[in-house]
Amino acid sequence: MTLRQFAFRNVSRNKRIYAAFFLSSTFSVMIFFIYAVFIFHPAIKNSGFNWSAIQAMMVAEYIVYVFSIFFVFYSVSAFLKSRKREFGVLIMLGMTYNQLRWIVFIESMVIGFASIVGGLAAGMLFAKLFMMIGADLMQMSPLPSYMPSQAILLTLSAFVLLFLVISAFTAAFVRASKPIDLLKGSAKPKSEPKSSLFLSMAAFCLLLAGYIISFLVQGVSVVFALLPVTVLVIIGTYLLYTQLSVFVIRALRSNRSVFLRKTNVLVLSDMAYRMKDNARMFFLVTIVSTVAICAMGGLMGFLETIHKQISDAYPLAYTYSQTNGDAGQAAHQTKIIEQALQEREIRYDTLSVHIANIELTDGQSLNFIHLSEYTKLAKALDYPVLSLQGNEAAAIWTMKNRPFPEHAWSVKGASIILDVKQTVGKAVTPPIVDEPLLIVQDSILDSFGKPRNDQLITAYVTDSADSTADTGEAIAELLGNAQTSNFWFASPAYLEEQMKRTYNLMLFVGVFVSCVFFVASGSFLYFRLFTDLNDDKMKYRSITKIGLTDKELEKVATLQMALLFFVPLAVAFIHSSVALYALHNLLHAPVIHSAITVYSVFLVAQFLYFLLIRARYLKNLKQSAGFN
């Protein structure tokens, strides 16, 4: 038998352990390939709007590939550690370390090549379905099929290089250990898991500090708190699994009324070892799951609130504005807008208002609007009408995540000090840079002299049913290159459609990247469980000889498996809930409904996976213990 044949047979004999690794790698290759099919598709590549789609999918490609590097490296390294006893036997039988490294390299490449072929085959099978879904989300015409030769070449090159480099790198890990150490492998007696009281308290304090900061910060402060909170939570999570969990379990074991109750002796005796051994895996699964849940929950939350955000910021159906521009050109462009509305038989009323940007005594500038012009807009929008006396002013302030800068303003060259008596929380014009927008009496504003900038806003008030994205898009196309810094057209319905396209695309990308993370997490759990299977068989076979029943074995094994599957997910749920609450504080977007949806999907998927693996795992244990 040649070394190549020996390596192939090793893979086939260990297919149960390699199954999850193979399927996860295949899934990663498939997603990478499908995104590449989108990126190189002629209909998307040559489309102006869909440049953002290409960018988003390229980012997804990088994320999937970088994560695949990490996943493959971690998995192959773990395989090597679990096979020390097998390597020891081979060395005892006369195999050299170079031959052993060559076998490891061939095995890794066999699995890698099979994953690439399987991923490409699955990608070719499902690419058309994915293109149909993607085109629908981006509101494009159906994408025709094509031969994705560039996508195939990119995927082959990327993943052959990945598996080649990592296989060579991990093969070098097969160090020249003593055969006796290799033979002992995992059979070496494990030392009693220990934990530090200081580090256990540090884990608790770090997580608590991260949570408290996330709950307290408001508005733009959330952005500045993001990095330190992330660092606190990551370090705290690692210490949670390596220190605090072991400390809690040892405390439970010291409580004899708990420890000696029914099968708790078996569960708690083994739990500390499992937590210590699996700490890194728990940590990785928790962080990966948290990222996936936050991404999905945030994107779904944005989609739910886009309409409200757009309608609040753009209260009028169509708006055209000019700032210190050519009056003739502005008249020509407003005529284009009105002709387009008339051709579509849309009834409208026209309102024109001026926004004056005036210099203050402190050197800054502020935007002002006449009270009479504000009243026209307020009546058209069914807003309350304001009443101002003397030097009183009102301010339009819509920034909910920032406090209103309450102080008196005085205009340069004028003796009047404006006293802001009230604020209006609803916009009457499209977003204006540098809010607030001050409302003052006409005579006072006219006395300020010539403004630094004068913005003329022409608003078209229509029935809500007539304010369509198609009309907005048509007008925008008619205006074409006239949309400069001095001339600007806004249609909230068209803008909402564009934003929904973008968020749907991001959601489409995020769903499958999150699926890659979830499948990889499941692979970590599967691999950890089945690499310990032989040791667990020996343990339960011994315990059944002193009276462990079939039901008790099932209960103990199920509890230990549930710990493996659901503890990281539970911690990820807590982390992501805090993160999504901070996101809510930043953007004032309700994400509770979307978060519950994401949690439910993840929990159901994990539970189904748990039931599937539990059935196979218990079957192996019962057969080994003599239960039929």
C-alpha positions in Angstrom: 0.0 0.0 0.0 1.4 3.4 -1.0 1.3 6.5 1.2 -1.3 8.0 -1.1 -3.6 5.0 -0.8 -3.1 5.0 3.0 -4.2 8.6 3.2 -7.3 8.0 1.0 -8.3 5.1 3.2 -7.8 7.2 6.4 -10.2 9.8 5.1 -12.8 7.2 4.2 -12.5 5.4 7.6 -12.9 8.8 9.5 -15.8 10.1 7.3 -18.0 10.4 10.4 -15.7 12.9 12.0 -14.8 14.7 8.8 -18.4 15.0 7.7 -19.2 18.3 9.3 -15.9 19.8 8.3 -16.5 18.7 4.7 -20.1 20.0 4.6 -19.1 23.4 6.2 -16.2 23.8 3.7 -18.5 22.9 0.8 -21.1 25.4 2.0 -18.5 28.2 2.2 -17.2 27.4 -1.3 -20.8 27.4 -2.6 -21.6 30.8 -1.1 -18.3 32.2 -2.3 -19.0 30.9 -5.8 -22.6 32.2 -6.0 -21.5 35.7 -5.0 -18.8 35.5 -7.6 -21.5 34.6 -10.2 -23.4 37.8 -9.2 -20.2 39.9 -9.3 -19.2 38.8 -12.8 -22.8 38.7 -14.2 -22.9 41.0 -17.3 -26.3 42.4 -16.4 -25.0 43.6 -13.0 -21.5 44.5 -14.0 -22.8 46.9 -16.7 -25.5 48.4 -14.6 -25.0 51.9 -13.0 -27.2 51.4 -9.9 -25.9 48.0 -9.2 -22.4 49.1 -8.6 -23.4 49.1 -4.9 -24.5 45.5 -5.3 -21.1 44.5 -6.7 -19.3 46.3 -3.8 -21.5 44.6 -1.2 -21.0 41.2 -2.7 -17.2 41.8 -2.9 -17.2 42.6 0.8 -19.1 39.3 1.4 -16.5 37.4 -0.7 -13.7 38.8 1.5 -15.7 37.9 4.7 -16.4 34.4 3.6 -12.9 33.8 2.4 -11.2 35.2 5.5 -13.5 33.3 7.8 -12.9 30.1 5.7 -9.1 30.5 6.3 -9.7 30.8 10.0 -12.2 27.9 10.0 -10.1 25.5 8.0 -7.0 26.3 10.0 -8.7 25.8 13.3 -10.4 22.5 12.2 -7.4 20.9 10.7 -5.3 21.8 13.7 -7.9 20.3 16.0 -8.0 17.1 13.9 -4.2 16.7 14.4 -4.6 17.0 18.2 -7.3 14.3 18.2 -5.2 11.8 16.3 -2.0 11.8 18.4 -2.6 8.2 19.4 -3.0 7.1 15.8 0.2 8.9 14.9 2.0 7.2 17.8 1.1 3.8 16.5 2.3 4.7 13.0 5.6 5.9 14.3 6.0 2.7 16.4 5.4 0.7 13.2 8.4 2.4 11.5 6.9 5.4 9.7 9.1 8.4 9.5 7.9 11.8 10.5 8.3 13.1 6.9 6.0 10.3 5.7 3.5 11.2 8.5 3.6 14.8 7.4 3.0 13.8 3.8 0.0 11.7 4.8 -1.5 14.6 6.7 -1.0 16.9 3.7 -2.6 14.5 1.3 -5.6 13.9 3.7 -6.2 17.7 4.0 -6.0 18.2 0.3 -8.3 15.3 -0.4 -11.0 16.8 1.8 -10.3 20.3 0.5 -10.5 19.2 -3.2 -13.7 17.3 -2.5 -15.2 20.4 -0.8 -14.2 22.6 -3.7 -15.8 20.2 -6.2 -18.9 19.8 -4.0 -19.2 23.5 -3.5 -18.9 24.3 -7.2 -21.5 21.6 -8.1 -23.9 22.9 -5.5 -23.3 26.5 -6.6 -24.0 25.6 -10.2 -27.2 23.9 -9.1 -28.5 26.7 -7.0 -27.0 29.7 -8.8 -30.1 30.3 -10.9 -32.4 30.3 -7.8 -30.1 32.7 -6.0 -30.0 35.0 -9.0 -33.8 35.0 -9.1 -34.0 35.9 -5.4 -31.3 38.6 -5.7 -32.8 40.2 -8.8 -36.2 40.4 -7.1 -34.7 42.0 -4.0 -32.9 44.5 -6.0 -36.0 45.1 -8.2 -34.2 44.2 -11.4 -35.5 42.4 -14.4 -34.7 38.6 -14.2 -31.0 37.9 -14.7 -30.3 35.5 -17.6 -28.2 32.4 -17.2 -24.6 32.5 -18.4 -21.5 30.4 -18.2 -19.7 31.7 -15.1 -16.2 30.8 -16.2 -14.6 33.8 -14.3 -16.5 32.8 -11.1 -15.3 29.2 -11.4 -11.7 30.3 -12.0 -11.8 32.7 -9.1 -13.3 30.1 -6.7 -10.9 27.4 -7.8 -7.9 29.6 -7.5 -8.9 31.0 -4.1 -9.8 27.7 -2.4 -7.1 25.6 -3.9 -4.6 28.1 -2.6 -6.3 28.2 0.8 -6.3 24.4 1.2 -2.8 24.1 -0.2 -1.3 26.7 2.1 -3.1 25.5 5.2 -2.5 21.8 4.5 1.2 22.5 4.2 1.2 24.7 7.2 -0.6 22.2 9.4 1.5 19.3 8.2 4.5 21.1 9.6 2.7 21.0 13.0 3.4 17.2 13.2 6.4 17.6 15.4 8.8 14.9 16.3 7.2 14.1 19.7 8.2 11.0 21.5 6.2 8.0 20.4 5.1 7.3 24.0 3.6 10.8 24.3 1.8 10.3 21.0 0.5 6.9 22.1 -0.9 8.3 25.3 -2.7 11.1 23.4 -5.9 12.1 25.1 -5.5 9.1 27.5 -3.2 11.2 29.7 -4.8 11.8 33.0 -6.3 15.3 33.1 -5.4 17.6 35.9 -8.2 19.0 38.0 -9.6 22.2 36.3 -8.6 25.2 38.2 -9.9 28.8 38.2 -8.7 32.0 39.6 -11.0 34.0 41.8 -9.5 37.2 40.6 -10.0 36.3 36.9 -13.5 35.0 37.6 -14.4 38.3 39.1 -12.7 40.1 36.3 -14.9 38.2 33.8 -18.0 39.3 35.7 -16.9 42.9 36.0 -15.8 43.2 32.3 -19.1 41.9 31.0 -21.1 44.0 33.5 -19.1 47.2 32.5 -19.7 46.5 28.8 -23.4 46.0 29.3 -23.8 49.1 31.6 -22.0 51.3 29.1 -24.1 50.0 26.2 -27.3 50.8 28.1 -26.2 54.3 29.3 -24.7 55.8 26.1 -27.1 57.7 23.9 -26.9 59.3 20.4 -23.5 59.6 18.7 -21.8 58.5 22.0 -22.7 55.0 20.9 -20.2 55.2 18.1 -17.4 56.2 20.4 -18.3 53.5 22.9 -18.4 50.8 20.3 -14.7 49.9 20.3 -14.1 49.9 24.1 -17.3 48.0 24.8 -16.4 45.4 22.1 -13.0 44.8 23.7 -14.5 44.6 27.2 -17.1 42.0 26.1 -14.7 39.9 24.0 -12.2 39.6 26.9 -15.0 39.1 29.4 -16.5 36.3 27.3 -13.1 34.5 27.0 -12.7 34.7 30.8 -16.3 33.6 31.3 -15.6 30.3 29.7 -12.0 29.7 31.0 -12.4 31.0 34.5 -15.9 32.0 35.7 -17.7 28.9 34.4 -15.2 26.5 36.1 -15.5 28.6 39.3 -19.3 28.3 39.4 -19.2 24.6 38.6 -16.7 23.9 41.4 -18.9 25.9 43.8 -21.9 23.7 42.8 -19.8 20.6 43.4 -18.9 21.8 46.9 -22.6 22.0 47.7 -23.3 18.4 48.7 -27.1 18.7 48.6 -26.8 19.6 44.9 -23.9 17.5 43.9 -25.2 14.2 45.4 -28.7 14.6 44.0 -29.6 11.8 41.5 -27.3 12.0 38.4 -25.8 15.4 39.3 -22.6 13.6 40.4 -22.0 12.5 36.8 -23.0 15.8 35.2 -21.1 18.1 37.5 -18.0 15.9 37.7 -17.5 16.0 34.0 -18.8 19.5 33.3 -15.8 21.4 34.7 -13.5 19.4 32.4 -15.7 19.9 29.4 -16.0 23.7 30.0 -12.2 24.0 30.4 -11.5 21.8 27.3 -14.1 23.5 25.1 -13.5 27.1 26.3 -11.9 28.3 23.1 -14.6 26.6 21.0 -17.4 28.1 23.2 -15.7 31.5 22.8 -15.5 31.3 19.0 -19.1 30.0 18.6 -20.4 32.8 20.9 -18.6 35.6 19.1 -19.5 34.3 15.6 -23.1 33.8 16.6 -23.3 37.3 18.1 -21.9 38.9 15.0 -24.4 37.0 12.8 -27.4 37.9 15.0 -26.5 41.5 15.3 -26.0 41.9 11.5 -29.3 40.2 10.7 -31.3 42.0 13.5 -29.9 45.4 12.6 -30.6 45.0 8.9 -34.2 43.8 9.4 -34.8 46.6 11.9 -33.7 49.2 9.4 -36.0 47.7 6.7 -39.0 48.0 9.0 -38.3 51.7 9.7 -37.2 53.0 6.3 -40.7 54.3 5.4 -41.1 56.3 8.7 -37.5 57.7 8.5 -38.0 58.9 4.9 -41.5 60.3 5.4 -40.3 62.2 8.5 -37.3 63.7 6.7 -39.1 64.4 3.4 -42.7 65.4 4.3 -43.5 66.7 0.8 -44.2 64.6 -2.3 -41.7 66.3 -4.6 -39.2 69.1 -3.8 -36.9 71.1 -6.0 -34.3 73.5 -4.5 -31.8 76.0 -5.7 -29.1 77.8 -3.8 -27.7 81.0 -5.2 -28.2 79.5 -8.7 -29.2 80.7 -12.1 -32.8 81.7 -11.9 -33.3 80.9 -15.6 -32.0 77.4 -15.3 -34.1 76.8 -12.2 -37.2 78.0 -14.0 -36.4 75.6 -16.9 -36.0 72.7 -14.6 -39.2 73.4 -12.6 -41.0 73.5 -15.9 -39.6 70.0 -16.7 -40.9 68.7 -13.3 -44.4 70.2 -13.9 -44.6 68.8 -17.4 -43.8 65.4 -16.1 -46.5 65.6 -13.4 -49.1 66.9 -15.9 -48.2 64.1 -18.4 -49.0 61.6 -15.6 -52.2 63.5 -14.8 -51.0 64.2 -11.2 -52.8 67.1 -9.6 -50.5 69.2 -7.5 -50.2 72.5 -5.6 -47.0 74.5 -5.8 -45.5 76.2 -2.7 -42.3 78.3 -2.8 -40.3 79.3 0.3 -36.9 80.8 1.0 -34.3 79.5 3.5 -31.8 82.2 4.4 -28.4 81.4 5.8 -27.3 84.4 7.9 -24.0 85.0 9.8 -24.2 85.3 13.6 -22.1 87.5 15.9 -19.9 84.5 16.9 -18.8 83.9 13.3 -21.1 80.9 12.8 -24.1 80.9 10.5 -27.7 79.8 11.0 -30.7 79.0 8.7 -33.9 81.1 8.9 -37.4 80.9 7.4 -40.2 83.5 7.4 -43.1 82.8 9.7 -45.5 83.3 6.8 -43.7 80.8 4.6 -43.5 78.3 7.4 -47.3 78.7 8.0 -48.0 77.9 4.3 -46.0 74.6 4.6 -47.5 73.8 8.0 -51.1 74.2 6.7 -50.3 72.0 3.7 -48.9 69.3 6.0 -51.7 69.7 8.7 -49.2 70.9 11.3 -50.1 73.3 14.1 -49.7 77.0 13.2 -47.3 79.0 15.3 -47.7 82.4 16.8 -44.7 84.6 17.5 -44.4 88.0 19.2 -41.5 90.5 19.1 -38.1 88.8 19.1 -39.5 85.4 19.8 -38.4 82.5 17.6 -39.2 78.8 17.1 -36.7 76.2 16.0 -37.2 73.1 13.8 -35.1 70.4 15.4 -35.6 66.8 14.2 -32.3 65.3 15.6 -33.7 62.9 18.3 -30.3 61.6 19.1 -28.8 65.0 19.9 -30.0 67.6 22.5 -31.2 70.9 21.2 -28.5 73.6 21.7 -30.5 75.9 23.9 -29.1 79.4 23.9 -30.0 82.9 22.5 -28.8 83.8 19.0 -27.8 87.3 17.8 -27.3 88.2 14.2 -24.2 90.0 13.1 -25.0 93.7 12.5 -28.3 93.5 14.3 -29.2 94.5 17.8 -31.9 91.9 18.2 -31.3 88.8 20.4 -33.6 86.0 19.4 -35.4 84.1 22.2 -36.3 80.6 21.2 -39.6 79.8 22.9 -40.5 76.5 21.4 -39.2 73.7 19.1 -40.9 71.9 16.3 -40.0 68.2 16.1 -41.3 67.7 12.5 -39.6 68.8 9.3 -41.4 71.0 6.8 -38.6 70.9 4.2 -36.1 68.3 3.0 -33.1 67.8 5.4 -31.1 71.0 5.8 -27.5 71.0 6.8 -26.7 72.4 10.2 -30.1 72.4 12.0 -31.8 74.1 13.7 -33.9 76.0 11.2 -35.2 79.1 13.1 -38.6 80.5 12.4 -38.9 84.3 12.9 -41.4 87.0 12.0 -41.1 88.3 8.5 -40.2 91.8 9.4 -37.4 90.7 11.7 -35.9 88.4 9.1 -36.1 91.1 6.4 -34.2 93.5 8.7 -31.2 91.2 8.8 -30.1 92.3 5.4 -28.7 90.1 2.6 -28.0 86.5 3.6 -24.8 84.6 2.9 -26.8 82.0 1.0 -30.4 82.0 -0.2 -32.1 78.7 -0.9 -35.3 78.7 -2.8 -37.4 75.5 -2.2 -40.2 74.7 -4.6 -42.6 72.1 -3.1 -45.2 70.1 -5.0 -48.0 68.9 -2.8 -50.0 66.0 -4.1 -52.2 63.2 -2.9 -50.2 60.5 -1.2 -51.3 57.9 -3.7 -49.9 60.0 -6.5 -46.4 60.3 -4.9 -44.9 57.3 -6.6 -41.4 56.1 -7.0 -41.8 55.7 -10.8 -42.7 59.4 -11.2 -39.8 60.4 -9.0 -37.4 58.3 -10.9 -38.7 59.6 -14.3 -38.2 63.2 -13.2 -34.8 62.5 -11.8 -33.8 61.0 -15.2 -35.2 64.0 -17.1 -33.2 66.4 -15.0 -30.1 64.3 -15.5 -26.8 66.1 -15.1 -28.6 69.2 -13.8 -28.5 67.8 -10.3 -25.5 69.9 -9.1 -24.7 71.3 -5.7 -26.9 74.4 -6.6 -29.9 72.4 -7.9 -31.4 69.4 -6.3 -34.6 67.3 -6.7 -36.0 65.0 -4.1 -38.8 62.4 -4.2 -39.3 60.5 -0.9 -41.0 57.6 -2.7 -38.1 57.1 -5.1 -35.6 57.6 -2.3 -37.4 55.0 -0.2 -37.3 52.5 -3.1 -33.6 53.1 -3.6 -32.9 52.6 0.1 -35.0 49.5 0.3 -33.0 48.1 -2.7 -29.8 48.8 -0.8 -31.0 47.2 2.4 -32.6 44.3 0.7 -29.3 43.7 -1.0 -27.4 43.9 2.3 -29.9 41.6 3.8 -29.5 39.1 1.0 -25.7 39.2 1.4 -26.0 39.1 5.2 -28.3 36.1 5.3 -25.9 33.9 3.5 -22.8 35.1 5.3 -24.6 34.5 8.6 -25.5 31.0 7.3 -21.8 30.4 6.7 -21.1 31.4 10.3 -23.9 29.3 11.7 -22.9 26.2 9.7 -19.3 26.6 10.8 -20.4 27.0 14.4 -22.4 23.7 14.1 -19.3 22.1 12.6 -17.2 23.1 15.6 -19.8 21.6 17.9 -20.1 18.4 15.9 -16.4 17.9 15.6 -15.9 18.5 19.4 -18.6 16.0 20.2 -17.5 13.2 18.0 -13.8 13.5 18.7 -14.6 12.8 22.4 -16.9 9.9 21.4 -14.4 7.1 22.0 -13.5 8.5 25.5 -17.2 8.9 26.3 -17.9 5.3 25.2 -15.3 4.0 27.6 -16.6 6.2 30.4 -20.2 5.2 30.1 -19.4 1.5 29.5 -17.6 1.5 32.8 -20.4 3.4 34.6 -23.1 1.1 33.4 -21.3 -1.8 35.0 -22.0 -0.2 38.4 -25.7 0.4 37.8 -26.3 3.3 35.4 -29.6 2.7 33.6 -30.5 3.4 30.0 -32.7 6.4 31.0 -30.0 7.8 33.3 -27.4 7.5 30.5 -29.7 9.3 28.1 -30.4 12.1 30.7 -26.8 12.7 31.5 -25.6 12.6 27.9 -28.4 14.9 26.8 -27.6 17.5 29.5 -24.0 17.5 28.6 -24.9 17.9 24.9 -27.3 20.7 25.7 -24.6 22.5 27.5 -22.4 22.2 24.4 -25.1 23.4 22.0 -27.0 26.0 23.9 -24.7 27.8 26.4 -22.8 29.6 23.6 -26.0 30.5 21.9 -27.5 31.8 25.1 -24.5 34.0 25.8 -24.7 35.2 22.2 -28.3 36.1 22.6 -27.5 38.2 25.7 -24.5 40.0 23.9 -26.6 40.7 20.8 -29.5 42.0 22.8 -27.3 44.5 24.5 -25.7 45.5 21.1 -29.1 45.9 19.4 -30.3 48.1 22.3 -27.3 50.3 21.8 -28.1 50.4 18.1 -31.6 51.5 19.0 -30.2 54.3 21.1 -28.1 55.5 18.2 -30.7 55.4 15.4 -34.0 55.3 17.3 -35.0 52.4 15.1 -37.2 49.8 16.8 -35.3 46.5 16.4 -37.2 44.4 19.0 -39.5 42.6 16.5 -36.6 41.9 14.1 -34.4 40.7 17.0 -37.1 38.3 18.2 -37.5 37.0 14.6 -33.7 36.4 14.3 -33.5 34.8 17.8 -36.3 32.4 16.9 -34.8 31.3 13.6 -31.4 30.7 15.2 -32.9 28.9 18.2 -35.1 26.6 16.0 -32.2 25.8 13.7 -29.9 25.0 16.6 -32.6 22.9 18.3 -33.2 20.8 15.1 -29.5 20.4 14.7 -29.3 19.3 18.4 -32.0 16.7 18.0 -30.3 15.3 14.9 -26.9 15.0 16.4 -28.3 13.8 19.8 -30.0 10.8 18.1 -26.8 9.7 16.4 -24.6 10.3 19.5 -26.9 8.4 21.9 -27.2 5.5 19.5 -23.4 5.2 19.5 -23.2 5.4 23.3 -26.0 2.9 24.0 -24.5 0.4 21.6 -21.2 0.7 23.3 -22.7 0.4 26.8 -24.7 -2.7 25.8 -28.2 -1.1 25.6 -30.2 -2.1 22.6 
